[in-house]
Amino acid sequence: MQQAAITFSDDLLLSLNMSVNEIVSSMRKEYAAKMYQEGKLTLGQAAEFCGMCLYDFTALLAVQDIPVINYDPEDLDRELLSIGVL
């Protein structure tokens, strides 16, 4: 496992009125949501990255208007055809 370090100035922490742990947690959630939206992480990987269960992570995505299921219309049609719905 690898680690990365980020330095926060005292002024920044004071301005944000957040603890370092709160900032890191927020950053992980935002980054996980973005990486999921871009298709770079699966739903499970993104939830794990930010330390959330799948249910809570999908709720976070909903708040950010990020679809949990993201099908192209053609992909959805093929999927529905394959299971006999269309």
Phi and psi restraints in degrees (range 20) as a CNS / XPLOR table:
assign (resid 1 and name C) (resid 2 and name N)
       (resid 2 and name CA) (resid 2 and name C) 1.0 -108.5 20.0 2
assign (resid 2 and name N) (resid 2 and name CA)
       (resid 2 and name C) (resid 3 and name N) 1.0 155.6 20.0 2
assign (resid 2 and name C) (resid 3 and name N)
       (resid 3 and name CA) (resid 3 and name C) 1.0 -126.0 20.0 2
assign (resid 3 and name N) (resid 3 and name CA)
       (resid 3 and name C) (resid 4 and name N) 1.0 156.6 20.0 2
assign (resid 3 and name C) (resid 4 and name N)
       (resid 4 and name CA) (resid 4 and name C) 1.0 -130.5 20.0 2
assign (resid 4 and name N) (resid 4 and name CA)
       (resid 4 and name C) (resid 5 and name N) 1.0 150.2 20.0 2
assign (resid 4 and name C) (resid 5 and name N)
       (resid 5 and name CA) (resid 5 and name C) 1.0 -116.4 20.0 2
assign (resid 5 and name N) (resid 5 and name CA)
       (resid 5 and name C) (resid 6 and name N) 1.0 139.6 20.0 2
assign (resid 5 and name C) (resid 6 and name N)
       (resid 6 and name CA) (resid 6 and name C) 1.0 -125.9 20.0 2
assign (resid 6 and name N) (resid 6 and name CA)
       (resid 6 and name C) (resid 7 and name N) 1.0 135.2 20.0 2
assign (resid 6 and name C) (resid 7 and name N)
       (resid 7 and name CA) (resid 7 and name C) 1.0 -103.3 20.0 2
assign (resid 7 and name N) (resid 7 and name CA)
       (resid 7 and name C) (resid 8 and name N) 1.0 131.3 20.0 2
assign (resid 7 and name C) (resid 8 and name N)
       (resid 8 and name CA) (resid 8 and name C) 1.0 -115.8 20.0 2
assign (resid 8 and name N) (resid 8 and name CA)
       (resid 8 and name C) (resid 9 and name N) 1.0 128.6 20.0 2
assign (resid 8 and name C) (resid 9 and name N)
       (resid 9 and name CA) (resid 9 and name C) 1.0 -72.6 20.0 2
assign (resid 9 and name N) (resid 9 and name CA)
       (resid 9 and name C) (resid 10 and name N) 1.0 155.8 20.0 2
assign (resid 9 and name C) (resid 10 and name N)
       (resid 10 and name CA) (resid 10 and name C) 1.0 -61.1 20.0 2
assign (resid 10 and name N) (resid 10 and name CA)
       (resid 10 and name C) (resid 11 and name N) 1.0 -36.3 20.0 2
assign (resid 10 and name C) (resid 11 and name N)
       (resid 11 and name CA) (resid 11 and name C) 1.0 -63.1 20.0 2
assign (resid 11 and name N) (resid 11 and name CA)
       (resid 11 and name C) (resid 12 and name N) 1.0 -41.1 20.0 2
assign (resid 11 and name C) (resid 12 and name N)
       (resid 12 and name CA) (resid 12 and name C) 1.0 -64.5 20.0 2
assign (resid 12 and name N) (resid 12 and name CA)
       (resid 12 and name C) (resid 13 and name N) 1.0 -46.2 20.0 2
assign (resid 12 and name C) (resid 13 and name N)
       (resid 13 and name CA) (resid 13 and name C) 1.0 -60.4 20.0 2
assign (resid 13 and name N) (resid 13 and name CA)
       (resid 13 and name C) (resid 14 and name N) 1.0 -40.0 20.0 2
assign (resid 13 and name C) (resid 14 and name N)
       (resid 14 and name CA) (resid 14 and name C) 1.0 -66.1 20.0 2
assign (resid 14 and name N) (resid 14 and name CA)
       (resid 14 and name C) (resid 15 and name N) 1.0 -42.8 20.0 2
assign (resid 14 and name C) (resid 15 and name N)
       (resid 15 and name CA) (resid 15 and name C) 1.0 -63.3 20.0 2
assign (resid 15 and name N) (resid 15 and name CA)
       (resid 15 and name C) (resid 16 and name N) 1.0 -41.2 20.0 2
assign (resid 15 and name C) (resid 16 and name N)
       (resid 16 and name CA) (resid 16 and name C) 1.0 -76.6 20.0 2
assign (resid 16 and name N) (resid 16 and name CA)
       (resid 16 and name C) (resid 17 and name N) 1.0 -22.2 20.0 2
assign (resid 16 and name C) (resid 17 and name N)
       (resid 17 and name CA) (resid 17 and name C) 1.0 54.7 20.0 2
assign (resid 17 and name N) (resid 17 and name CA)
       (resid 17 and name C) (resid 18 and name N) 1.0 43.0 20.0 2
assign (resid 17 and name C) (resid 18 and name N)
       (resid 18 and name CA) (resid 18 and name C) 1.0 -134.5 20.0 2
assign (resid 18 and name N) (resid 18 and name CA)
       (resid 18 and name C) (resid 19 and name N) 1.0 152.0 20.0 2
assign (resid 18 and name C) (resid 19 and name N)
       (resid 19 and name CA) (resid 19 and name C) 1.0 -78.9 20.0 2
assign (resid 19 and name N) (resid 19 and name CA)
       (resid 19 and name C) (resid 20 and name N) 1.0 164.3 20.0 2
assign (resid 19 and name C) (resid 20 and name N)
       (resid 20 and name CA) (resid 20 and name C) 1.0 -58.4 20.0 2
assign (resid 20 and name N) (resid 20 and name CA)
       (resid 20 and name C) (resid 21 and name N) 1.0 -42.4 20.0 2
assign (resid 20 and name C) (resid 21 and name N)
       (resid 21 and name CA) (resid 21 and name C) 1.0 -62.5 20.0 2
assign (resid 21 and name N) (resid 21 and name CA)
       (resid 21 and name C) (resid 22 and name N) 1.0 -39.3 20.0 2
assign (resid 21 and name C) (resid 22 and name N)
       (resid 22 and name CA) (resid 22 and name C) 1.0 -65.8 20.0 2
assign (resid 22 and name N) (resid 22 and name CA)
       (resid 22 and name C) (resid 23 and name N) 1.0 -40.8 20.0 2
assign (resid 22 and name C) (resid 23 and name N)
       (resid 23 and name CA) (resid 23 and name C) 1.0 -64.7 20.0 2
assign (resid 23 and name N) (resid 23 and name CA)
       (resid 23 and name C) (resid 24 and name N) 1.0 -46.5 20.0 2
assign (resid 23 and name C) (resid 24 and name N)
       (resid 24 and name CA) (resid 24 and name C) 1.0 -62.2 20.0 2
assign (resid 24 and name N) (resid 24 and name CA)
       (resid 24 and name C) (resid 25 and name N) 1.0 -42.9 20.0 2
assign (resid 24 and name C) (resid 25 and name N)
       (resid 25 and name CA) (resid 25 and name C) 1.0 -61.3 20.0 2
assign (resid 25 and name N) (resid 25 and name CA)
       (resid 25 and name C) (resid 26 and name N) 1.0 -44.6 20.0 2
assign (resid 25 and name C) (resid 26 and name N)
       (resid 26 and name CA) (resid 26 and name C) 1.0 -63.7 20.0 2
assign (resid 26 and name N) (resid 26 and name CA)
       (resid 26 and name C) (resid 27 and name N) 1.0 -42.7 20.0 2
assign (resid 26 and name C) (resid 27 and name N)
       (resid 27 and name CA) (resid 27 and name C) 1.0 -63.5 20.0 2
assign (resid 27 and name N) (resid 27 and name CA)
       (resid 27 and name C) (resid 28 and name N) 1.0 -41.1 20.0 2
assign (resid 27 and name C) (resid 28 and name N)
       (resid 28 and name CA) (resid 28 and name C) 1.0 -63.8 20.0 2
assign (resid 28 and name N) (resid 28 and name CA)
       (resid 28 and name C) (resid 29 and name N) 1.0 -41.9 20.0 2
assign (resid 28 and name C) (resid 29 and name N)
       (resid 29 and name CA) (resid 29 and name C) 1.0 -64.0 20.0 2
assign (resid 29 and name N) (resid 29 and name CA)
       (resid 29 and name C) (resid 30 and name N) 1.0 -46.4 20.0 2
assign (resid 29 and name C) (resid 30 and name N)
       (resid 30 and name CA) (resid 30 and name C) 1.0 -62.6 20.0 2
assign (resid 30 and name N) (resid 30 and name CA)
       (resid 30 and name C) (resid 31 and name N) 1.0 -44.3 20.0 2
assign (resid 30 and name C) (resid 31 and name N)
       (resid 31 and name CA) (resid 31 and name C) 1.0 -67.3 20.0 2
assign (resid 31 and name N) (resid 31 and name CA)
       (resid 31 and name C) (resid 32 and name N) 1.0 -41.7 20.0 2
assign (resid 31 and name C) (resid 32 and name N)
       (resid 32 and name CA) (resid 32 and name C) 1.0 -61.5 20.0 2
assign (resid 32 and name N) (resid 32 and name CA)
       (resid 32 and name C) (resid 33 and name N) 1.0 -43.3 20.0 2
assign (resid 32 and name C) (resid 33 and name N)
       (resid 33 and name CA) (resid 33 and name C) 1.0 -62.9 20.0 2
assign (resid 33 and name N) (resid 33 and name CA)
       (resid 33 and name C) (resid 34 and name N) 1.0 -42.9 20.0 2
assign (resid 33 and name C) (resid 34 and name N)
       (resid 34 and name CA) (resid 34 and name C) 1.0 -65.3 20.0 2
assign (resid 34 and name N) (resid 34 and name CA)
       (resid 34 and name C) (resid 35 and name N) 1.0 -43.7 20.0 2
assign (resid 34 and name C) (resid 35 and name N)
       (resid 35 and name CA) (resid 35 and name C) 1.0 -66.8 20.0 2
assign (resid 35 and name N) (resid 35 and name CA)
       (resid 35 and name C) (resid 36 and name N) 1.0 -34.2 20.0 2
assign (resid 35 and name C) (resid 36 and name N)
       (resid 36 and name CA) (resid 36 and name C) 1.0 -67.1 20.0 2
assign (resid 36 and name N) (resid 36 and name CA)
       (resid 36 and name C) (resid 37 and name N) 1.0 -45.8 20.0 2
assign (resid 36 and name C) (resid 37 and name N)
       (resid 37 and name CA) (resid 37 and name C) 1.0 -60.0 20.0 2
assign (resid 37 and name N) (resid 37 and name CA)
       (resid 37 and name C) (resid 38 and name N) 1.0 -37.0 20.0 2
assign (resid 37 and name C) (resid 38 and name N)
       (resid 38 and name CA) (resid 38 and name C) 1.0 -82.7 20.0 2
assign (resid 38 and name N) (resid 38 and name CA)
       (resid 38 and name C) (resid 39 and name N) 1.0 -3.1 20.0 2
assign (resid 38 and name C) (resid 39 and name N)
       (resid 39 and name CA) (resid 39 and name C) 1.0 79.8 20.0 2
assign (resid 39 and name N) (resid 39 and name CA)
       (resid 39 and name C) (resid 40 and name N) 1.0 15.8 20.0 2
assign (resid 39 and name C) (resid 40 and name N)
       (resid 40 and name CA) (resid 40 and name C) 1.0 -87.3 20.0 2
assign (resid 40 and name N) (resid 40 and name CA)
       (resid 40 and name C) (resid 41 and name N) 1.0 -20.8 20.0 2
assign (resid 40 and name C) (resid 41 and name N)
       (resid 41 and name CA) (resid 41 and name C) 1.0 -128.8 20.0 2
assign (resid 41 and name N) (resid 41 and name CA)
       (resid 41 and name C) (resid 42 and name N) 1.0 146.1 20.0 2
assign (resid 41 and name C) (resid 42 and name N)
       (resid 42 and name CA) (resid 42 and name C) 1.0 -74.2 20.0 2
assign (resid 42 and name N) (resid 42 and name CA)
       (resid 42 and name C) (resid 43 and name N) 1.0 169.9 20.0 2
assign (resid 42 and name C) (resid 43 and name N)
       (resid 43 and name CA) (resid 43 and name C) 1.0 -58.2 20.0 2
assign (resid 43 and name N) (resid 43 and name CA)
       (resid 43 and name C) (resid 44 and name N) 1.0 -45.7 20.0 2
assign (resid 43 and name C) (resid 44 and name N)
       (resid 44 and name CA) (resid 44 and name C) 1.0 -64.7 20.0 2
assign (resid 44 and name N) (resid 44 and name CA)
       (resid 44 and name C) (resid 45 and name N) 1.0 -42.4 20.0 2
assign (resid 44 and name C) (resid 45 and name N)
       (resid 45 and name CA) (resid 45 and name C) 1.0 -64.0 20.0 2
assign (resid 45 and name N) (resid 45 and name CA)
       (resid 45 and name C) (resid 46 and name N) 1.0 -42.4 20.0 2
assign (resid 45 and name C) (resid 46 and name N)
       (resid 46 and name CA) (resid 46 and name C) 1.0 -65.8 20.0 2
assign (resid 46 and name N) (resid 46 and name CA)
       (resid 46 and name C) (resid 47 and name N) 1.0 -41.9 20.0 2
assign (resid 46 and name C) (resid 47 and name N)
       (resid 47 and name CA) (resid 47 and name C) 1.0 -62.7 20.0 2
assign (resid 47 and name N) (resid 47 and name CA)
       (resid 47 and name C) (resid 48 and name N) 1.0 -42.7 20.0 2
assign (resid 47 and name C) (resid 48 and name N)
       (resid 48 and name CA) (resid 48 and name C) 1.0 -64.0 20.0 2
assign (resid 48 and name N) (resid 48 and name CA)
       (resid 48 and name C) (resid 49 and name N) 1.0 -41.4 20.0 2
assign (resid 48 and name C) (resid 49 and name N)
       (resid 49 and name CA) (resid 49 and name C) 1.0 -56.6 20.0 2
assign (resid 49 and name N) (resid 49 and name CA)
       (resid 49 and name C) (resid 50 and name N) 1.0 -39.1 20.0 2
assign (resid 49 and name C) (resid 50 and name N)
       (resid 50 and name CA) (resid 50 and name C) 1.0 -100.4 20.0 2
assign (resid 50 and name N) (resid 50 and name CA)
       (resid 50 and name C) (resid 51 and name N) 1.0 8.7 20.0 2
assign (resid 50 and name C) (resid 51 and name N)
       (resid 51 and name CA) (resid 51 and name C) 1.0 71.9 20.0 2
assign (resid 51 and name N) (resid 51 and name CA)
       (resid 51 and name C) (resid 52 and name N) 1.0 33.2 20.0 2
assign (resid 51 and name C) (resid 52 and name N)
       (resid 52 and name CA) (resid 52 and name C) 1.0 -118.2 20.0 2
assign (resid 52 and name N) (resid 52 and name CA)
       (resid 52 and name C) (resid 53 and name N) 1.0 155.5 20.0 2
assign (resid 52 and name C) (resid 53 and name N)
       (resid 53 and name CA) (resid 53 and name C) 1.0 -76.8 20.0 2
assign (resid 53 and name N) (resid 53 and name CA)
       (resid 53 and name C) (resid 54 and name N) 1.0 161.3 20.0 2
assign (resid 53 and name C) (resid 54 and name N)
       (resid 54 and name CA) (resid 54 and name C) 1.0 -56.3 20.0 2
assign (resid 54 and name N) (resid 54 and name CA)
       (resid 54 and name C) (resid 55 and name N) 1.0 -42.3 20.0 2
assign (resid 54 and name C) (resid 55 and name N)
       (resid 55 and name CA) (resid 55 and name C) 1.0 -60.0 20.0 2
assign (resid 55 and name N) (resid 55 and name CA)
       (resid 55 and name C) (resid 56 and name N) 1.0 -48.6 20.0 2
assign (resid 55 and name C) (resid 56 and name N)
       (resid 56 and name CA) (resid 56 and name C) 1.0 -67.1 20.0 2
assign (resid 56 and name N) (resid 56 and name CA)
       (resid 56 and name C) (resid 57 and name N) 1.0 -36.6 20.0 2
assign (resid 56 and name C) (resid 57 and name N)
       (resid 57 and name CA) (resid 57 and name C) 1.0 -67.8 20.0 2
assign (resid 57 and name N) (resid 57 and name CA)
       (resid 57 and name C) (resid 58 and name N) 1.0 -40.1 20.0 2
assign (resid 57 and name C) (resid 58 and name N)
       (resid 58 and name CA) (resid 58 and name C) 1.0 -65.1 20.0 2
assign (resid 58 and name N) (resid 58 and name CA)
       (resid 58 and name C) (resid 59 and name N) 1.0 -33.5 20.0 2
assign (resid 58 and name C) (resid 59 and name N)
       (resid 59 and name CA) (resid 59 and name C) 1.0 -65.6 20.0 2
assign (resid 59 and name N) (resid 59 and name CA)
       (resid 59 and name C) (resid 60 and name N) 1.0 -39.9 20.0 2
assign (resid 59 and name C) (resid 60 and name N)
       (resid 60 and name CA) (resid 60 and name C) 1.0 -61.6 20.0 2
assign (resid 60 and name N) (resid 60 and name CA)
       (resid 60 and name C) (resid 61 and name N) 1.0 -43.3 20.0 2
assign (resid 60 and name C) (resid 61 and name N)
       (resid 61 and name CA) (resid 61 and name C) 1.0 -61.7 20.0 2
assign (resid 61 and name N) (resid 61 and name CA)
       (resid 61 and name C) (resid 62 and name N) 1.0 -40.3 20.0 2
assign (resid 61 and name C) (resid 62 and name N)
       (resid 62 and name CA) (resid 62 and name C) 1.0 -62.4 20.0 2
assign (resid 62 and name N) (resid 62 and name CA)
       (resid 62 and name C) (resid 63 and name N) 1.0 -42.1 20.0 2
assign (resid 62 and name C) (resid 63 and name N)
       (resid 63 and name CA) (resid 63 and name C) 1.0 -62.4 20.0 2
assign (resid 63 and name N) (resid 63 and name CA)
       (resid 63 and name C) (resid 64 and name N) 1.0 -33.4 20.0 2
assign (resid 63 and name C) (resid 64 and name N)
       (resid 64 and name CA) (resid 64 and name C) 1.0 -90.9 20.0 2
assign (resid 64 and name N) (resid 64 and name CA)
       (resid 64 and name C) (resid 65 and name N) 1.0 7.7 20.0 2
assign (resid 64 and name C) (resid 65 and name N)
       (resid 65 and name CA) (resid 65 and name C) 1.0 56.1 20.0 2
assign (resid 65 and name N) (resid 65 and name CA)
       (resid 65 and name C) (resid 66 and name N) 1.0 38.6 20.0 2
assign (resid 65 and name C) (resid 66 and name N)
       (resid 66 and name CA) (resid 66 and name C) 1.0 -104.2 20.0 2
assign (resid 66 and name N) (resid 66 and name CA)
       (resid 66 and name C) (resid 67 and name N) 1.0 119.1 20.0 2
assign (resid 66 and name C) (resid 67 and name N)
       (resid 67 and name CA) (resid 67 and name C) 1.0 -65.6 20.0 2
assign (resid 67 and name N) (resid 67 and name CA)
       (resid 67 and name C) (resid 68 and name N) 1.0 138.0 20.0 2
assign (resid 67 and name C) (resid 68 and name N)
       (resid 68 and name CA) (resid 68 and name C) 1.0 -76.2 20.0 2
assign (resid 68 and name N) (resid 68 and name CA)
       (resid 68 and name C) (resid 69 and name N) 1.0 -38.6 20.0 2
assign (resid 68 and name C) (resid 69 and name N)
       (resid 69 and name CA) (resid 69 and name C) 1.0 -110.9 20.0 2
assign (resid 69 and name N) (resid 69 and name CA)
       (resid 69 and name C) (resid 70 and name N) 1.0 122.1 20.0 2
assign (resid 69 and name C) (resid 70 and name N)
       (resid 70 and name CA) (resid 70 and name C) 1.0 -127.9 20.0 2
assign (resid 70 and name N) (resid 70 and name CA)
       (resid 70 and name C) (resid 71 and name N) 1.0 86.9 20.0 2
assign (resid 70 and name C) (resid 71 and name N)
       (resid 71 and name CA) (resid 71 and name C) 1.0 -99.6 20.0 2
assign (resid 71 and name N) (resid 71 and name CA)
       (resid 71 and name C) (resid 72 and name N) 1.0 141.0 20.0 2
assign (resid 71 and name C) (resid 72 and name N)
       (resid 72 and name CA) (resid 72 and name C) 1.0 -68.5 20.0 2
assign (resid 72 and name N) (resid 72 and name CA)
       (resid 72 and name C) (resid 73 and name N) 1.0 150.0 20.0 2
assign (resid 72 and name C) (resid 73 and name N)
       (resid 73 and name CA) (resid 73 and name C) 1.0 -55.4 20.0 2
assign (resid 73 and name N) (resid 73 and name CA)
       (resid 73 and name C) (resid 74 and name N) 1.0 -37.9 20.0 2
assign (resid 73 and name C) (resid 74 and name N)
       (resid 74 and name CA) (resid 74 and name C) 1.0 -68.4 20.0 2
assign (resid 74 and name N) (resid 74 and name CA)
       (resid 74 and name C) (resid 75 and name N) 1.0 -40.5 20.0 2
assign (resid 74 and name C) (resid 75 and name N)
       (resid 75 and name CA) (resid 75 and name C) 1.0 -63.6 20.0 2
assign (resid 75 and name N) (resid 75 and name CA)
       (resid 75 and name C) (resid 76 and name N) 1.0 -41.1 20.0 2
assign (resid 75 and name C) (resid 76 and name N)
       (resid 76 and name CA) (resid 76 and name C) 1.0 -64.1 20.0 2
assign (resid 76 and name N) (resid 76 and name CA)
       (resid 76 and name C) (resid 77 and name N) 1.0 -42.8 20.0 2
assign (resid 76 and name C) (resid 77 and name N)
       (resid 77 and name CA) (resid 77 and name C) 1.0 -59.9 20.0 2
assign (resid 77 and name N) (resid 77 and name CA)
       (resid 77 and name C) (resid 78 and name N) 1.0 -45.2 20.0 2
assign (resid 77 and name C) (resid 78 and name N)
       (resid 78 and name CA) (resid 78 and name C) 1.0 -61.9 20.0 2
assign (resid 78 and name N) (resid 78 and name CA)
       (resid 78 and name C) (resid 79 and name N) 1.0 -42.7 20.0 2
assign (resid 78 and name C) (resid 79 and name N)
       (resid 79 and name CA) (resid 79 and name C) 1.0 -62.4 20.0 2
assign (resid 79 and name N) (resid 79 and name CA)
       (resid 79 and name C) (resid 80 and name N) 1.0 -46.7 20.0 2
assign (resid 79 and name C) (resid 80 and name N)
       (resid 80 and name CA) (resid 80 and name C) 1.0 -65.7 20.0 2
assign (resid 80 and name N) (resid 80 and name CA)
       (resid 80 and name C) (resid 81 and name N) 1.0 -37.0 20.0 2
assign (resid 80 and name C) (resid 81 and name N)
       (resid 81 and name CA) (resid 81 and name C) 1.0 -64.2 20.0 2
assign (resid 81 and name N) (resid 81 and name CA)
       (resid 81 and name C) (resid 82 and name N) 1.0 -39.9 20.0 2
assign (resid 81 and name C) (resid 82 and name N)
       (resid 82 and name CA) (resid 82 and name C) 1.0 -66.1 20.0 2
assign (resid 82 and name N) (resid 82 and name CA)
       (resid 82 and name C) (resid 83 and name N) 1.0 -24.9 20.0 2
assign (resid 82 and name C) (resid 83 and name N)
       (resid 83 and name CA) (resid 83 and name C) 1.0 -103.8 20.0 2
assign (resid 83 and name N) (resid 83 and name CA)
       (resid 83 and name C) (resid 84 and name N) 1.0 6.8 20.0 2
assign (resid 83 and name C) (resid 84 and name N)
       (resid 84 and name CA) (resid 84 and name C) 1.0 80.3 20.0 2
assign (resid 84 and name N) (resid 84 and name CA)
       (resid 84 and name C) (resid 85 and name N) 1.0 18.7 20.0 2
assign (resid 84 and name C) (resid 85 and name N)
       (resid 85 and name CA) (resid 85 and name C) 1.0 -83.0 20.0 2
assign (resid 85 and name N) (resid 85 and name CA)
       (resid 85 and name C) (resid 86 and name N) 1.0 -32.6 20.0 2
